[in-house]
């Protein structure tokens, strides 16, 4: 009970908020960098350079902390997880290039829906009432955003939806991997495995980024790691009921960035759908938090 109270203290909430600020700005910067790179590089090339930068960073961290932290006895699980994660990244960066940034982030918020379903199938986790509510509201929110049959849905939006499903599979497998390997190990094999995949798929028309694109390549590689690291630190300090609502602030932030940088108008259906998904997610998170008390 002492830990629970500490997790809810004003100080911990402030510190978690600061870490989540890092998460929000990391993902926003990565989205802008991905949009800028899409003018010169294919999606596969962006993923290759992202993994290259990430591998250099994680490699340096591994050298500093000790190579023993990256050892693994479950290489095939890492391989499966990273094939799924690569698919998630492809869908996300492909969508970034063709549809409004706010729509990409809103569709991405269907991730908890697919995670709950895959956790039921792969991990044997049961679907409680709050989880079923979250799944139902998540699907409803997705339908509001995509509006199938009304000519709104596009290949890019479907690619982002595909990416969200892939990310859910990746997250589900990550739960298994964390039982055996450290976070440094997970990030190391993520970049190591995805680097050759991205390289092979980007061979057609492969070229080095121009001088003006190099800073954007670095930003994509750095923010991909910093975003997840900051969120992990926030979740370690404060309860999920505090962190998850902060994560949904990504939508208004990226909507503002999209309007400011690319003059993108905000679709009211994107906002309504995101609010519906947020409500379902918050109900589930609060229920999970009560069960842990």
N, C-alpha and C positions, 0 to 999 in steps of 0.2 A: 504493500500500500504506500510505503514511503517513496518508492521509485515512481509510482503512478502520480503522486502529488508533485514530486519534483519535476516530472515530465510536463505538468500543467502549470508550473510556476511562471509568473510574468517574465522572469529573466530568460527562461528556456524558450518561451514563445518569441521573444524579441530576437534571440540568437538564431532560432529556426527561421524566422522571417528574413533575416539577413542572408542566410544560406539559400533560401528559396528565391530571394532577389537575384542571386547569382544564377540560379537555375533558369529563371524567367528571361534574363538578359542573354544567357548563353544560347537558349533555343531560338530567341528572336534574332540574334546575330547569325546563328547558323542558317536560319531561313533566308535572311537577306543575302548571305554569302552564297548559298546554294542557288538563289535566283540569279545573282550576278554571274556565277560560273556557268550557268546553263546557256548563256549567250555564246560561250566559246567552247565548252566541253559537253560531251554526252553525259547522261546520268551515270553510266558505268565508269566513265573516266573520273567523274567527281568522287564516286565511291572508292576507286583505286587510290586517288591522291589523299582522300580522307584517311584511309587505312594506313597509308605510308607515313603520314604525319603522326598519326596515333601510335603506330608501332615504334617510331623513334622516341616519342615521349615515354611510353610505357616501358620500353627497353631500358631507358636511362633510369627510370624509377626502380626497375627490377635489379639493375646493377647496384644501385645505392642501397636497397633494402635486403638484397641477398637473393641469389638465383633459386634457392630452395623454395621460395614462395611461389614460383611459377610451375613447380612440378605437378604432374597430374597422373592419375591412374584411370581416368575416364576420357580418353581422347575422342572416342566415337560420340560421346554425349556432347562434348564441345563442338565437334564437327556438325552434328545435327542442329544444335542450338544456333550456330553461326550461319548455317545455310538459311534458316528461318529468319534470323536477324538481318541478313543481307537482303532478303526479299522485302522485309519491312522498310529498310532504308531505301531500297529502290523505289517502292511505291511512294514514300514520303518525298524524296527529292524529285521524282518525276512530276508529282502533283505540284510541288513548289514552282516548277518551271511554267505551268500552264493555267493554273486556276488561282483565285485570290488566296492570299496567305491565311486569312481568317477561316476560309472554308477548309483548307488543309488541316489546320489545328482543330477545328470543330469535328471533322470526320475522325481524326485521330483519337478523340475522346470516346470513341466506341470501344477502345481497347479493353476496358474493364469487363465489357459484355463478353467478348471472345475469351478473355482470360478465365472468367468464371466457368464458361462452358468447357474449355479445354482442361481446366483443373478438375472438373467433374470426371472427364473421360480418362485423363492421363494420371492424375494423382489420387483419384478416388474421393475428392472432397465433395461433401454433400451440398446440395442447393437448398439453403435455408429460405425462409420467407423474405427477409430483406434482400438476399441475393437474387431471388426470382423477381422481386420488384425492380431491382437495379437493372436486370437483364431486360425486363419488359419496357422500362422507361428508356433504356439505352437504345433499344431497337426503334421505339417510337420517335425518339429524337433524331436518329439516323434517317428515318423515312421522311421526317419533316425537312431535313436539310437536303436530301437527295431528290425527293419528290419523284419517284419512278413513274414513268408513263406521262409526265407532263413536259417532257423535252428538256429538263434541267440537268439530268444526269449526263456526265461526260466520261470519256475514257480516262481522263486524268483523275476525276473524283473516284471512279471505280478502282484505279491504281492505288489511291490513298487508302481506300477501304480494304483492298487486298493487303496493303502494307500493315494496317492495323491488326488484321488477323495473324499475319506473320509475326508481328511484334508480340502478340498475345502468346503464340506458341513459344517464342524465344523467352519470354518472361516466365512461362510455366516451367520450361526446362531449366532456367536459371535457378528456380527454387530447388530443384534436385541437385544441381551442381554445387550450390552453396553449402550443402551438407558435407562436401568433400574438399573443395578448393577455396582459396582466398579470393577476395575481390580483385587483387592485382593479377592473379592467375587468370581469372575470367576475362579481364580486359586485355591481357597479353595475348591469349589465344583468340580473342575476338579479332584483334587487328592482324595477327599472324595468319589466321585461316582466311579471312576475308580479303587480304591483300592479293594473293594469287587468283582468287575468284574474280575480283574486280579487274585485274590485269588481263586475264584471258578474254573476258567479255568486252573489254574496251579496246582490243587490238585493231578492230576495224576503224580506220580513221584516227588511230592513236597519234597524239602529238603532245608536246610539252606545253603547259600553259604559258601564255604571253606574260611579259613582265608585269603588266597591269593586273593580271589574274593571280599572281603568286600570293599577295597578301590575303586574298579571299580563300585560297587553298589552305593557308595556315589557319585562318579563322575557323573554317569548317572542321579541320582536324582537332584544334584545341577546344572549341566549344562543344564538340560531340562528347568529349571526355569530361569537361568541366561541368556541363549541365547535369549529367548523371551523378557525378561526384558530389555536387552541391545538394542535390535532392537526397542522396543517401545520408549525408551529414544531417540534413534537416530532419529526416525520419528517425535518425538515431537520437536526436535531442528532444523532439516533441512528438506527441501522438499523431497518428494519421488523420484524426479529425481536425487537427490544426493545419497539417501540411497539404492535404488534398484540396481544400478550398483555395489555398494559395496557388496551387498548380493550375487551377482553372482561370486564374488571372492572366494566364498566357493568351487567352483568346482576346480580351479587350486590348492587351498590350500589342499583340501582333496586328490586330485590326487597325490600331492607331498608326503603327509602323507602316502597314500597307497603304493606308490613306496618305500618310505624310511623304513616303518615299516613292510610291508607285501610283498614287491617286486612285486607289481601289475603293469603290463604293461598298459599303457594308450591307449585305443582304439581311433583311429582318428575319427571314426564315432560318438563317444560320444562327442568329442569336437565340431565337425561340427554341430551336432544336438543341442547342448547347445547354440552355437552361434546364430543359427537360432531362437531358443526360446527367447534368450536374446534380439535380434533385435525387435521381435514382442512386447515383454514386455516393452522395452524402448520407442517404438513408442507410445504405449498406455499411459504410465506414463507421457510422455511429453505432450500429448494431454490433459490429465486430469489436469495437472498442469496449462496449458494455460486457461482452462475453469474456474479455480478457481481464476484467476488473476482479 
